[in-house]
């Protein structure tokens, strides 16, 4: 019975078959068959449909004749194996099954709902939908004039638990929205929904039905829907009711440990959604007393910056600090406002106890304030486990400041490793990890920290030499694997190490995987390749692999790997795609679904020609790629979406679910696509997407920019009413309405909200002009820190009016000006002109991008200790005079490094300022300088070096000299050397001074 019925067997034959069997015999056989535990695997969908057609024709009348629900349910329970197939519902329609009978069928299916797989639940719902949407009668089983069909319990009676598998669009097809609002509030429907895990879109829609006017009492909202309340539904809630609701939000929405019934098949609402609800709930509060703040608990995370500054007294804030310090999810803006208010109210961070008492508010602590504290206080505070945990999400610059203080409080780097909690590990500078051979941390201490890849690389080589069991190393040490360590291990050791990396899910970069692959495959590709890191396949030779396996299997592996390790247009990635197409026999531009499956992530690189010919199968794959897309990919995808030649259909028929499914393709939308999407769909989708931080702001901004103002955007000839609240609704206001109705002070006080919304460029110009009017002499620092995308409208003259006093402001502004280097330098200069030091924290913020644009005077002000504590900087773009300033500082900064190989790793970026004497010294230390570093040395320092000294510098990289013989400074060095000395290098260098020639220096005639 597992295979389908023969084509000659028509469902009508089963009617004839079962009509010949005595009813009691048939019922007994059915009962026995239904009791078989494996019936779902024995009976195919095709056989179920064929047999059910005959069974229902025979048993339908018997079902109607049963006098009690119990006996009817018994008969239906015997039919369960056949009802699991959605095609059975077509039989019900064909045989004019009554709505009452259908209702009884659904009740029976409800009894087995929880035992069905999700896919089977979905198929049955599709069958139910087909029955309820019979073409000849419209929406079936609904009639206000017929008792039983006009019940407000329709959702419970005719959908039951299968409502869980419906989409918003399907529910709207079954029942029009006005009636749905009535049905959704029925007590039986609410009891039903309280037991379900609706998908997020449906949960939001159902909750909106309950809260649309006239709103259902919020206390009647089931627990599993409470987290989908919109902020608007919670506004204007009475204070006492809001405090009671806050307790529910805290328990259900903010506590990630809570699962209403252990079901994890549906994702829980994200934290940001709960925070938006909290914001809506608190919007109607007047002032926030200590008692209210304590009762709010976690819901206090919804406080706006303007509420913190204007509606909480300093005394109440200090008293409520123990509660607020436990609140998770403060934004930096909120935390800074709270801490500033605490400080203004007399709170002193003068002890370890008071510092630790800040708890989660520490995210808003000023690095300047932290660095003003005695280091011992900071050390004591981070020993508190709960406080240390709150340091997880603090800004990188604040982590650096904490580590700087801890480094001052302990006697050595080894003790620092023990003192720093793992939440601050990433803030330890590389120079502090250059451990000496006699002062190396215990392996347990190293294993307990969450190292970055660059940090772990500082000590990986030494660890690997001194450990016998690679399995004892944490993933955070293993991802510091270096090619140098691979060269010191034999093939078997490298293979063992690689297999442990796979088992511990260690993520490696391209250069790590490349040298790992070379070592692992020295004796051929291992047969147990599945035991090695998945991404190593990207660096294997196809020809070598196909000696033991076919090419399709190879490219299945490639497609499953993280192809983003390779740059999109890199030669290796392009070669892999070309070889994959050849392997699959694809000579044209048509791609099948099976081809896409094998190509996996490689399909993301297929150009527009393939999209033009295979949009149906290729677009869903491209949606998952995440971009960026090439121009021809964008054009082809746009054309396919606009024409409707895609699995998503024409834009005029798109729904909210469609737009969500197209998330990854949003960048290819243009005006003609966006303007063809139904207005109600766009409005409903935007209402949620605008609040969801996971939607890229630039994509939403482009989407809104293309909305036709006459259809979607508000317009006002004059201001109908003044805007009193800043929220996502402002996005659809016209520029004229914003100009006329938005108060500049309200705007300034709520910039933290504005910067997170994707306003159009025209709207942002209105905001900028209002700020200019309000602050003609320059923006205050709290405005500067919250400009967000408004910064791109700022002029150099604007910045020169600002006082940039904190490294936090510097960091914010440099991120905002990342596309305008000239503005960035004006920002940096304003920071320095204000007297702020170029310490390690500031250097980390400035980074390599702007480091070489500092003036010589500014570079001279940098202390060597700042270079030591800063992240590694790259001065390769600096002028020679700048390099000459930096090199002596770097020598002092790293001079205490005991192991020379680690000293060299730290000093290497600064060697462009090294003198000839320093280079001669390095030539005696076996440094194996790479040729790229050699090319960056100053020419006047290289020219006096002898060929033997250059051999000493380059070591195993000596052959690189020949490849660069025509390029500066190698060319200039060669022509200064005697040819016989060059010959002694044994690499075939020519162009030196022939033997017998005399060199006369005419450079100084005096």
N, C-alpha and C positions, 0 to 999 in steps of 0.2 A: 504493500500500500504506500510505500515511501515515494514512489515515482508518480507522475501525473497519470490520469486515466487515458486510455487510448482515444484518439480523436473521434472514433466512431461512437463513443459513449456520450450521448446527449443527456443533459440533466433530466429531460422528460422521461428517459428510460427508468430512472430511479423512482419516479412516481408510479410507473407501471409495476416495478418490482415490489415496492412496499405495499401496494394496494392488495397484493395477493397474500400477504402475511396476516395472520390473526393478530388483533390489536394487543391482546394480553401477552402473546408470544413475543411480539415486537418490543413491548415495553420491558419485558424481562431481559431480552437481549441487550436493549439499550442500557438498562441498569448495570448489567455485568460489564459492558464495554466501558461505561463511564467510570467504573471503579478501578480500571487498569491505571496504575501509577504512571505509565509511560505513554499515555495516549497522545500527548502533545508531539512526541517524536515519531510515533507510528503513523499518524494521519497527516497527509500533506494538505496544503490549502486547497488544491484543485479537487481532491477527493472529498474534502469536507463540504465544499460548495455543492458538488454534484449530489452527494448523499443527503445533505440537509434539505435540498429542494423536495425530494421525495418524502423524507421523514416529516417535514412540516406540513405538507399537504395531507398526510395521513393522520398526524397527531394534533394538528391545529384544532379541529373540531373537538377532539377529546380534551384538549387543554381548556377550551371555552366551557366545556361541560363540567369541569371540576368545580366543586362547590366551595372549597376553602382555599385560602391563600397558601396554606401549608402543602396541600396536595398539588396545587399548581406549581409551587416552587420545587416540589420533588420531581415533577416531570421535567421542568426546565433544567434542573441540575443534571439530569441524564443527558440533556442536549448540549451541555456546556462544551464538550470537545468540538462540536460543529460550529458553535457560536463564536469561537475564537478566530474565525476567518471572516474578514470584513465583507467578502462576497456573499456571505449568508444573508446579509441585510438586504441585498438586491432581491433575494428570494422573498423576503418579507414584503417588500414593495410590490413585487409581481403578483403575490397572492392576496393583496389587499388586506394585510394584517391590520387589525384595529390598533388605535393608539393605546387603549387600555392594555391590550396584550403586549404591545411594545414596552409599555411602562413596567409590566411584570417581568419581561425579559431583562430589562436594565437592572431591576432590583436583584435578580438572580446573578447577573454578571457582577454586580457590586460585591457580592459575597466572595468572589474569587479574585477581585481586583488586585489585592496586595500580593497574590501569588504569581501574577503575570509579569513577564519582562516588560520594560518600558516600551520597547518597539511594538510588542503585541498590544499593549494598552493603546498605543497611538493608532494602530491599524483598526482596532475595534471602534475607536472614536470616529475615524474616517467613515466607517460603515454606518455608524449612528447618524452622522451628519448627512450622509447620502439619503438615508430614510427620511430624516426630518426636513429635507429640502427637495421633496418630490416635485418634479418639473410642472406637473399639472395642477398642483395645489399651492405652490409657493411655500411659505413656512408652514409645515405640516404639524398637526397636533396642537395648534393654538387657535382657539375660537372663543371669543368673549361670550358668545351666546350658548355655548355647549358646556354643561356641567362636566367637570373633570379636565376640560381643555382650557379653562379660564382660571385655573388655580395659580395663586401667586407663588406656589411651591414648584413651578414648572422646572426650574433648573435642577432641583433635587430629584424630581420625578422622572425627567427625561434625559438628563445627562449624568446624574449621580457622580461617582468618583471620577468618571472619565472627563469631567470638566477640567481636571488637572492637566490633560493633554491638549487642550484647546489653545489656539492663538487668539489674540484680540480680534483679528479680522474675521476669523471663523465664528466667534461668538456674535459679532455684529451681523453676520449673514443670517444666523439663526434667529436673532431677536433684534428689533430696531432699538436704538440707544435709549429713547425715552422710556420704553417698556422695560428695558434691561435695568434701568435705575430703580424701578418698582420691584422687579423680581429679585434683584441683588439684595434687597433689604428684608426679604421674607425670612422669618425665624428659621425655617427649615433649611433655606439656602445658606444662612449664616452658620448654622450648625455644621452643614456639609463642608463649607469652605474652611471652617476652623480646623478641619481634619486633613486638609490638603496642603501640598507644597506647590503652589502655583508658580509657573515660570515668572521671572521678574516683570516682564512687560505686562502680562495678564494680571499679576498681583497689583501693579500700579494702577492699571485701568479699573480693576474691580474696586480698589480703595477709592479711586476718584468718583466712581458711581455712588459710593456710600457717603462721600463728603460733599458732593455737589448739592446746591440748594434744592430743597431744604435739607441741610446736612443732618445725617444721623448723629446721635449723641456719640461723641468720641470715645466714651467709656464702653460703648457697645462694639467697637471695632475689635475683631478677633486678634489674638496675640500674634498670629502668623501674618497679619496684614499691617500691624501697627508700625512696622519699620518702613512701610511704603507710603505713609502719609506725606502729602506735599507740604512744603513750608506754608503755602497760602492757607491750607486747611487748618493750620494751627495758629495763625495770626488772630489776634483779638480774643484769645482764650483768657478767661478770668484767671487771676493770679493763683488762687487756691486750686482751681482745676488744673492749671498748668503745672503746679508743683506735684500734684498726684500723677499726672501724665508723665512727668519727668522721671518718677520712680519706675514706671513701666519702660520708658525708653532706656534707662540705665540698665535695667535687668535683661531686657530682650534684645535691644538694638546695639548697645555698646559693649556687651559682654560676649566676646568671641567664643568663649567656652560653652555657651548655651546652644544646644541643638534641641529644638522643640520635641522631637521624638527620635532623634538619632539619624534622621534621613539626611544624607549628604548628596543626593542626586541633583538637587537644585541649589545653586550658589546662594549663600546668604547675602543680604544687602550690604554693599560696601560701607566703610566707615564714613566716607564723605557724605553719603546720603543721610546717615544719622545726624551728622553735624549740621547739615542744611535744615533738617527738621528741628533740631535744637535751636537754631537761629530763628526760625519762624515762631517757635513756641515762646521765645524770650522777647520777641519784638514788641509786645504790648505791655511789658513791665515798666513801671515807673522807676523807682530806685531799687537797688539790690542791697538789702541789709545783710548782716552777718548770718542771721537765721536763714534767710532765703538762699544765700550762697551755699550754706551747708546742706540745706534740703535739696538743692539742685544737684549737687554732686557732679557726676560726669557730664550732665546736660549743660553745665556752665561753659562747656567748650563752645557753645553757640553764642557767647557774648561777642558783640562787635567791639572794635577798638573805640568807637565813639561812646558806647555804653560804659566801657571800662574807664574811660577818661572823665565822663560826665555824670555817671549814675551810681558810682560806688564811692563811698567815702574812704579816705585813707585808713581810718580807724577800723571800719568794718572789713577792709581788705586784709589788714594785718591779722585781725582776729580769725578770719576765714582761711588764712594761708594753709593750715594743715589739710583742709579739704581741697583747695585749688591745686595744691602741690601734687595731689594724686590723680588729677584729671589728665587723661591721655589725649594727645592730638592737638595741642595748642599750636597755632601757626607762630612763626617767628614774630610777626607783627603784634599778635595778641600778647605773647609772652613778654616782649619788650615793653609794651604799654603797662602790663601788670607790674613788672619789676621796677619800672621808672616810678610808678605810683607808690610802690612800697618804699623805695628810697626817699621819695619826696615826703613820705609820712614818718620818716625817722627810723625806718628799718635799717639796720647795719649788718652788712655781710662781713663781720669782723671776727668770726670764729668758725671753726669747722662745723659746729652744730647749726649755725645760722645759714652757712652755705648749703649744707646738705638739706636743710629744711625747705629750700626752694623747690626741691623735687623736680617735677616735670617742667616747671617754669625756667629751669636752667637753660633751655633752648634759646631764651631771649637775653641771656646774660651778656654784658659787654665784655669783650676780650680785654679792653683797657682796664676795666674794673677788676677783672680776674688777675691780671698781671700786677696790679697794685697790692695784692694780698701777699702776706708772708707765705712762702712756699710750703712751710710745715702745715699751715691751715688747709691748703689744697690737698696735701697728702693724706691728712686725717679724714677729710671729707670723702675722698674717693674710696676709702676703706669701707664705707657704709654700702653694703651690697645693693640696697634699694636705690640709693642715689646713683651709684655706678651704672645701674641699669637705665636710668633716665638719660645717661650721656650717649645712648645709642644713636639718636637722631639729631644731635646738635650739629651745627654747621662745621665744615672742615676746619675753618680758621679758628673756631673756638676749641676744637680738639687739639690743634697745634698749640694754642695758648695754655691749655691744661698740661700738655706734655712738657712744655717749656718750664712750667712751674714745678712739675714733678722731678724733672731732671736736675733742677737746682736744689731739690730737697733730699736727693739721694747721692751716695758717694761714687757710683759707677754705673755704666750702661747695664751691667749684669743685674744690679739691684733695681734699675729702672724697669727692666722686663718684668721683674716680680711685682713692682709697685703699680704698674699701669694696668687697669682693668681691661678686659678684652674689648670693651666698648670704645676704648680710646686707642687701641693698638695702631690703627691706620694713621694716627697723628705722630708716631715716632719717626723722626727723620732717619734717612739711610745711614748718615754718618754715625749715629748712635748704635748702629747694628754691626759696625765693623769691629767685632769682638777680637780681643787678643787671645793668643793660644793659652795663656795662663789665666784668662779671665773670661771664660765662656759660660753662658747660662746652662743650667741643667736641661736635659732634653724634655723633662716634664714641664718646665717653665715655658720652653719654646712651643711645645705642643698645646699649651693652654691658651695661646693667643691666636687671634684671627688676622694673620699677616696678609698684606697685599702681595701681589706677585713680585713687585720690585723689591719690597722689603725682604721677602724670603730668599730672593736671589743673592742678597748680601751675605748670607751665612749658609746657603744650601750646600755648596761644595764641601765645606768643612764638616757639616753634619753628616753628609753621605759617606765621607771617608771614615767616620768614627762610629757608625752604627752598623750592627751586623744584621739586624732585622728591619728591612725597609717598611714592613707592615706596621711598625711601631710609630711611624711618622704620620702626623695629621695631614689632611688635605691642604691646609693652609701653609704647610711647609713644602709639600710635594709640588704645589703649583709654582714654586720658585726654581724648579728644575732648569739647569743651564747646560748649554752645549759643552762647556768646559768639563762639567762633571761627567757627561756621557763619554768623553774621551779618556777619562781615568778609570772607567769600568769596562769589564769584558762583556761580550755579547750576551752571555747568559744572565749576568747581573742586570744589564739594561732591560732585558726582556722581563725579568722578574719585577723590576721597578715599574715598567709600563703596565703590567697586569695589575699591580696594586693600585696604580693611578686609575685604571678603569673601574676597579672594584669600589674605589672611594669617590667616584664621580668627580675627579679632578679635571678642571677646565684648563686647557693649554692654548697658547698662542701659536701663530703660524711658524715662527722660527723655532719654537720648542718642538713642535710636532715634526718639522722637517728633519732636524738632526736626530730625533728619536726614531723616525722611520728609517733613516740611513743605517743606524746602528742595529736596529731590530732585524732588518732584512739583509744583513751582510751575508748570511748563509742561505738566502732565499726567503720568500714570504712564508711565515709560519702557517701551519695548517690550522692552528687554533686561533685564527685572527680575531674571532669574536671576543676573545679574552683581553684584547688590547684596546686602548682608547679609540672610540668610534671614529673620531675625526682624523686619525692617522691615515685612513684610506685616501685622503686628498693628496697625499704625498707619495703614494705608491705608483709604480709604473704599471700601466695597463698591460703591456706586453709581458711583464713578469707575472702579473696576477693570472692572466689567461693561460698560463702554463698549467695551472692547477684548478682553474674554474672558468666559467664562461663570462663573456663581457657584460651580459645583462645583470648577472649577479653582482658584478663589480659596480655597475652604475646604480643599482638599487642601494648598495652601501653608500655610494657618493651622495645620492639623493637624500638619504636619511641623516647625513652628517650636517654639521653646522657650516654651511658654505660661506657664511658671512665672515669666517676666519680669513678668507681670501677677498681682496678688494674686487669689486664687481667687474671692472674692466681689466683685471690683471691677466697677463699672458697664460698663467696656469689655469685660471678659471675658464677662460675662453677656450683653451685646449681641451679641457674636460668636456665642455658642452659639445664641441665639434666631434670628439671621439664618441660621445654618447649618441649623437644623431646617426653617426655612421654605424655604430653597433646595432641600433634599432632599425636600420634600413630606411631611415627617413631621408629621402632625397629632395622632396618637395617641401611645402609649408603646411601640410595637413597633419595634425596631431590627434591621436586617439586618446580615449580616457586611460587606456592601459599604458600608453606612452607616458602620459602625465604621471601615472603612479610610479613608474620606474624612474623617471627623471627626478621626481621629488623637487627639492629646492632648485635644482638646475633649470627647471621650467621657468623660474623667475627671470632668467636671462634671455628667453626667447624674444626675438624682436617683433616689431609690429606686423610683419608679413604673416607670422604664425597666428597672431591674434585675429587678423582679418579673415583667415580661413578656418579657424578653430575656436572662435570666441565661446561657443557653448561649453566646451570642456576646459578651456584655458583661463577664462576670467575668474572662476571660483578659486583656482590655484593662485593667480596673481593677487587676489584679494588677501591671501594669507602671507604674501611675500613681505609686505611692510615697506616696499619702496627702498630707495627712490627709483622712480621709473625713468627710462630714457624718453626723449622727446617723441620718437616714433611709437614707443609703447603707449604713451599717453594719448597720442592722436588716434591710434587704432582702437584702444579701449574705449575712448570717448565716442568714436563712431559706432562701435558695436552697441554700447549702452543707449545711445540716442536713437538708433534705428530699431531697437527692441530685439536685435539678433543676438540675444544672450539669454542665459537661464533666468534672468530677472524680469524679462518682459519689458514693454515700453514704459518710460518714466511716468506716463499718464495713469498707469495702473499700479504704481509702487505704493507700498504701505510702510508703516513704521518699521515692521520687521524687515522689509526689503532694505531700507536705509541702514538699519543696524547690520544687516548681512553684507552691505557694501562698504563698511567702515574703511577697509584698507584701500578701496578704490576712490575714496572721496577726493583725493587730489586731482583726479582726471576729469571731474565734473566741470562743465562750463555753463555759461548763462542759459543756453538753449535747453540743456538737460534740466537744470534746476527750475526753470520757469515752466516746465511741463509737468512737474510733480504736483499732485493735488494739494491745494492750499491747506486743507485741514490736516493732511498728513505732515506737511512741513511744520506747521505750527505746533502740533502735538509732539513731533520728534524733537524740535528745537527746545521745547520747554524742558525736556529731560537732558538733552545733550549739552545744553549751555551750563548746566550745573555739574555735569560729570567731568572731573578733571582728567579722565583717561582719554577723552577726545582731544586730539592736538588742537591747540587754540588757533594756529595758523590755518588749518584746514577749515575750521568753523568760520573764521574771519572771511576766508575766500568765498565760502558758501553764502554767507550773509551779504557780502558785497555784491553778489550776483542776483539777489532777490529783487524782483520788480517792486518798486516802492508803492505802486498803485494797488498791488494785490496784498502785500504782506506788511508793509511798513506803515506806521501811523503817520498822519500828516495833520497839521493844524494851522489854520490861518492866524489864530491867536491862541494864547495859552488858556486851555479850558480850566485847568486847576494846577496849582503849584505841586511839583514833585516833592514828596515828603519822605520817600524811602528809596534807597539805592538797592536795586535787585536786578535779576536777569531780564525783567520786562523792559528795561531801558534800551535793550538791544534793538527793539523794533520801533523805537521813537525816531521821528525824523530829526534832522539837524536843527530845523527851525523850532521844533517843539522843545528840544533840549536847550537851545539858546534862550527861549522865552520863559521856560518853566523851571529850569534847574538852578537852584541857589548855589553860588560858588562855595560858600562855607560848608554846606552839606556835602558837596562834591569833595572838598579837601579832607573832611573828616571821615570820608568813606572810600578813600582811594584804594584801601586794601581790598575792597570788594570790586571796584572798577577794574583793577589791573588783572583780575582773573576772568574777565568776560571779553569775548571776541568782538569788540566794537569795530565799525568800519573806520577808515582813515578820516572820512569827513566828520564823523561823530567825535573822534579823538581831537580833531582840530578845535571843535567847540569846547571840549574839556580844557585843552591847553590855553585857549584864550581866556577862559574864566579864571584859571589859576594865575595867569599873568596879571589880570585885573586885581585879583585879591592880594597878590604879593608882588607889587611893582619893583621892590628892591631886592628880589631874590627869594627863592623858595626856602622855607625852614627845613631842617634835616628830616623831620618825620614825613614831609611831602616828598623829598628827594628819594627816600627809601621805598616809596610806594608808587613811583611813576610807572613802572612796568613798561608796556609798549608805548606810552606817551613820550618816553625818552627820545624816540627817533625824531620827534618834532622839535627837540631842544636845539638851540643854537649855541655856538661858542660864547656869545655875549651873555646868554642866560647862565652858563656854567660859571663864568667869571664873577657872577654875583653871589655864588653859593659859598657857604662855609662847610667844607667837608672835613669833619673832625674825627670821625671814627673809621676804623678799618672795615666795619660792617657796611657803612655807606659806600666806601671805596669798592668793596666787593660787589654790592648791588649795582652800582653804576657801571662798573667794567663789564659785568655780564650783559647789561642793557645796551652797551655801546660796542658789543663784540664785532659788529659789521662796520664800524667807523673808527679807525685807529686814531685819527686826528682828534676826535672828540675824547677818546679814551685818554690820550696824553694830556689834554687840558684838565681832565678829571684828576689824573695822577698828580699833576703839578699843583692843583688847588689843594690836594691832600697834603703834599709836602710843604707847601707854602704856609699852611696852617700850623706848622711846627710838629707834625706827626712824624715819628721815626720810621725809617726803613728797616724795621726789625723782621724776624723770620716770618711772622704772621703776615705782614704787609708784602714781603717778597713772594710768599706763596700766592697771595691774591693777584699781584702784578704778573707773576709767572714769566715763562720764557718769552711769551708773545711780545711783552712790552719791556722786558728787562734791558734790552740793548737800545731802547729809545730814551733811557734815562740819560741825563747829562753827566759829564765827567765829574762835575761837582757833586751831583747826587750820588754817583757810584762811590766817590771818595768817602761819603758819609756812612757807608755801610760798614758795620763792624764785622770782623771775621766770625765772631760767635753767631751772627745772624745767618751767614752762609752755612755754618755747620748745622744749625737747627732747621734751616729751610729745606723744602723739597728740592730735589736735584734740578738745577737750572741749566739751560742750554745757551751759552754765550756765543755760539758760532756766528750769529748775525752781527755781533758787535764789531766796531771798528778796532783797528790795531791799538790805538791809544786806550780804548776802553778795556781791551783784553790785558794790556800792560798794567792797568789799575787793579783788575780783578785777580790776576794770577797770584801776586804776593799775598793777597787777603786769603785766597783759597789755601795756599801753602800753610799759613798760620792756622786756618780753621781746621785743617785735617792733620796737622803735624803730630797729634797724639795717637794717631791710628797705629797700632802696634804691628799688624800684619801688613807687609808692604803691598801684597797683591790687592788688598782692600783699599789701602791708601791710593794706589794707582787708579782703581775704579772710581774713587771720589774725585781725584784731581784731574782725571782725563778730560772732562769738558772744558777745563780752564787752561789746557796746555798751549793754547794759541798765544798766550803771553809768556811762555817759558823762555828762558835765556839759553844760549849755547851751553853754558856750564851745566845747567839743570838737565838738558837733554843728554849731555855726555854722561852724567851721573845715572840717568835712567837707562842708558845703553848697557850698563853693567848689571842691571837688575832683572833681566829676562822678562820684560814686560809684554813681549809679543804685540806691539802696537799695531792696530789695524791701519790699512793704507788711508782710509778716510780721515782718521785722526792725524796721520802724518801730513796729509795735504793741507791741513788747517794750521800747521805750525808756521810761525812767522819766518819768512824767507831768510832774513838776516841771521836768524838763529840756526837755520839748517845748513847754510852754505859752508861754514867752517868745519862741519862734521866730516870725518873720514869715512870711506866705504865700510870699514870694519865697525865703526861706531853706528852707522846706519843699520848694518846687519844686526848689531846688538839691540837696537831699538825695535826693528820689525820682526826679528826672530822667524817664526814659522810663516809669517805673512810677507816674506821678502820678495816672493814672485810678483806681488802686487806692484812692486816698483817698476817692473818692465812694462806692465800694462799702462802705467801713467807717464812713460818716459817723454811723451810729447806735450805733457801738460805741466803748468806751473804748480808748485815750485820745483818739481822733480827735474824738469828740463833744465832749469837754471843751475841746479845742484850738479847735474851730470856734466855740463860743460866746464865746470870748475875742477873736475877730478881728472887725474891721470888715467889713461885708458888701461894701463896695466893693473891699477888698483881696482878699477871696475871689473876687469876680467876675473880678479880673485874672488868676486862674489859668485861667479859660476851660474849666472842667470841670463847671459847673453846681452848685457847692456853695452851699447855703443854710443859714440858721440862725445867721448872724453878727450882730453888733451893727448895727442899722439906722443909716443915715447921719444925722448931726445929734445923736445921743445922746452924753451926756457920761458917762465912766466915773469913778466915785468909789471909791477904795479905802478901805474901812472896816476893813481887817484890822488896822491898828495905830493906835489912837486917840491914842497918846502922840506 
